[in-house]
């Protein structure tokens, strides 16, 4: 959910005289405050809003604060939301139990306004750092699986998907086809228009190929000017249609690159899985690709 100010969830029983004062203090400090009077409602609001921090009282009707905390920490989607437990001076053992259960911090009642501000600010810093770490890890994972030029799966990820597709064929007898696609005369493009022009051609070819595959297919840049399309659930007639669709998508219109229009085509060799290993399937499609090249390029050829 798009938010401006930090979003806090305050979970305190309606009968607690501290509730109104807490809400007022937090609102005055610029926080968006949402309140819940019991544990069940608190869990509903957390799932809906994903607040930046939660102030959670131990003493609640129905689910206790500790039970709410345990449920939050058991849910991978919510486990990182920092929780500040609200306790009284006499609840030292309960405080230690909540910290062991995953509470970020605690605030004793009656609270000091300066302490309230400091502990909430600390919890929000933890949330911000955790979000930055999650985002960095996500970007690193994407980079490890994605070709930076085209945005397609890279060879490593494509090979993993091919292994998985072949395993499903072995286990369930599913159909599978594979197409290898190579840009025709790509060396001449690089020699004439430089590597920047070549990169522009590859990026546009990748975009057109991606638009020509089905939702369940996997398209990967295999290296250089070659691409591989993994086509699960595809019989031989379907593989021929898919290969021709890939070829036609690239040849449909000139490619804008190096401040000019270039006529770009691809050759496609395809193979249908017949009990072979992923490497053997790739090799058969590769031989078909070379036959397509030998036949004059801008054409499609099946494996023998």
N, C-alpha and C positions, 0 to 999 in steps of 0.2 A: 504494500500500500504506500502510495506517495505521501510523504509527510514533510511538514516544515519543522516545527519544534519537536524535540524528543517526546515520544509517546510513552506515558507511564500508566501502568495498571495498579490501582490501589485496591487491595482486597482486605476489607475490614468489615466486621459485623455492623449492621445498622445501629445497634444499641450502644456501640462503643462511642463515648463522648469525644475521643481523639479523632474520629473519622473526619468530621467537618473541618477541624483545625488543620489536619494533614492535607486535605484537599485544597484548602485555601492557601496554605503556605506554598505548595507545589505549583499551583496555578499562578500565584504572584511571581514566581521565579521563571515564568514563561513556558512551563511544561503543559502539554496536552494531557489531561488527566481523565482516565475512565475508571469508574468504580464498580466493584462487585461486592455483594454482601455475603456470599457463600462460596465454597470451593467449586461446586459444579458450574456455577455461572462464571467463575474465574477461568476455568479450563476452556469454556466455550469462547470467552473473549480473547484468550491467548491464541487460540486456533484461528479466530477471525482476523485479529488485528496484528499479531506478532509484535507486541510492544517492545520498546527498547529496554525497559527494565520493569520489574514487578516489586512492589512493596506488599508483603504477604504476612498477615497476622497469623500467629499460631492458633489463636482461639477463634474458631469459626463454627457456625452451625453446620451439621452434616459432616462433610469431609473436613478433617483438620488441616491446618496449614502444612504440617509435615507430610500428610498424605498427598496434598496438592503438589508439593515440591517433588515428591518421589515420582508422581505421574509425569511431571514435566521432564524430569531427568531421564525417564524411561523412553521418551519420545525423541528420536533423533532430530526431528524438525524443530523442536522447542528446547532442546537440552542446553543450547548456548545462551538463552535469554537469562541475564543476570537477575537473581532474586535476593532482595534484602528482607530478611525475616524481622518482624516486629515482635519484641519480647518484653517481658517485665523483669525487674531486677531479680526476682526470686526464681527465674526459670533458667538458671545457669546450665544445668544438665541438658535441658531441652535445647538450649542454644548450641551446645557442643554437638548434640545429635543432628541438628539441622545443618550445621557446617559440614559435618561428615557426610550428610546426604546430598550435599552439592549447593548449599546456599552460598552466594557470593559474599554476603556481609550480614550484619544485624544492626538493629536500631532499638535501643531500650526506651520503653515508655515510663514516665513522660519524657518526650524527646526535647532536645535543644535545637532550635531552628538552624543554627550554624552547623551543628553536627548533621542534621538532616540534609542540608545542602551539600556538605562535603561527601557524605556517603553516597548520595544519588549521583553526584558528579563522578565519583570514582567508579561506580557501577557502569555509567555510560561510557567512560573511557575504556573499560574492559570490553564492552559491547563493540565499540568502534574498532578496537584493535583486532577483535575476533572476526568482525566482518571483513576487515582488510586482509586478514590472513586467509579466510575462506575464498575471497575474490582472487587473491594471488595464486592460491592452489588450483582454483578453477581454470585460470588463464594458463598456468603451467601445464595442466592436464590437457587442455585444448591444443596447446602448442606441440605437445608430445604426440598428438594424434592427427594433427592437421597440417596440410601443406600450406606454407605461409603465402605463396604466390596466388594460388587458385582458391583457397578456402576449402578444398576437397579433403577427404581422408588422405593421409600420406601412405606410403607403401607399407610401413609397419602396421598401421591400423587396417589397411586393406587386406594384408596377408592374414591378420587375425580373424577378420570377418570371413575370409574365404575358408579358413580352417573350420570355423564354426558352421558355415553353410554345408561343407562336405560332411561334417560330423552329423548334422541333422539328416542328410541324405542317407548316410549309413544306418542311422538309428531308426528312421521313420520311412525310408524309401521315397523321399521327396524328390521331385525333379529339380535340376539345377543347370543353368547355362552360364558361360563366362565369355566375355568379349574383350579382346585386346584392340585398342584404338591407337593409331599412330598418325601424327600430323604429316601430311605429304610435303616433301621438299622443304622441311623446316630449316635445314642447314642454310639453304639459300636465303631464307628470311633473315636469319641472324647475320649472314655475310653482307646482305644488302642494307638492312635497316638497323643493324646493331642489336645488342642484347636487350636494350629497352624495348625496341620494336618487337623482338621475339617474345619478351615477357607479356607484352600487351596482347599478342596473338594467343599465347597460351591461356591467359586469363579469360579471354573471350570464348575460346574453344571450350574451356571448362564450363563456363556459364551456359553455353548452348547444350553441351552434353548433359549437364545437370537438369536442364529443362526437358530433356528427352527420355529420362529414365522414370520408372514408376516409384511410388512412395516407398515400397519395401525393398528396392534395389540399393546396392552400395556402389558408389563411383569413387575411384581413387586415382590420384596421380601416381603412376608407378615409377616415374623418373624421367627427366628430360622432357621429351615431347610425346610420351606414351601414357595412356590411361587404361585402366581396367574397370569393366563394369561386371559386377557379380549380380546374377539374375535368378534369385530363388523362385521355385515354383513355376519354372518356364520350360515348356516342352520344345521340341525341335522347331516346329512351325513358329512358335512364339519367339524363339531365339532369333530366327531369321528376320522376323518383323522388327524385333528390338534392335538388331544390328543395323538394319536398313534405316530405322528411325534415327539412330545415332549419326550415321553417315549423312543423312539428308539434313539434319538439324545444323550441321556445320556448313554444308555447302549451300544452304538456303539463300545467303546474302553475303556480300563482301564484308570483310572484317576491317574496322577502322583501327589502324595502328600506324605509328610513326608518321602521323599527320597525313596519311593517305589511305586509300582503300585497297585492300589486298584480297585476291581470290584465294581462299583457304579451303582445302579439302582434307579429309582423313580417309585412311584405309582401315578396314575392320576385319579381323579374323575371329571367328567364334567357335566354341566347342561345347558339346553337351556332355554332362557328366555320365559316365558309363562304368562307375565303380572304381575309377582311378583316384590316385592321391591328388591333393591340391597342386603339387609341383607338376605332376603329369598332366593335369587339366590345363595348367598354364602353358606348358610346353606344346600341347596340341593346338591351343588357340594361337600360340606364337607362330607355329608353322603355317597355320591358316592365314595369319596376318602377312607373312612373307609371300604367300601365294597371291594374296590380294595386291600387294605391291608389284609383283611380277606381272600381274594381269593388267597393269596400267594405272593403278591407284584410283582413288575416289570410288572404291568399290568394296563389296562385302564378299567374304569367302568362308565356307564352313570347314571345320577340321575333317580330315579323312576318317 
